């Protein structure tokens, strides 16, 4: 399953080394997850999402994450619920 870790990390201008440090995991471990060579455990997914200040759902499952990280989806939700 493809994840959005790299897209979000690059958008936020965070290096792999820094994200791994923030998440408390190894950089090689993060790399294998980013490159879809290994799926993150639920615990690790939570750590990565927390380090990116995003939900696990957006980091690992949302196909429209570019809208989320650019604020488009958030703005649309506010407008729709107003």
Helices and strands as residue ranges (DSSP letters): H 5-11, H 16-23, H 27-34, H 42-52, H 56-60, H 65-69, H 72-81
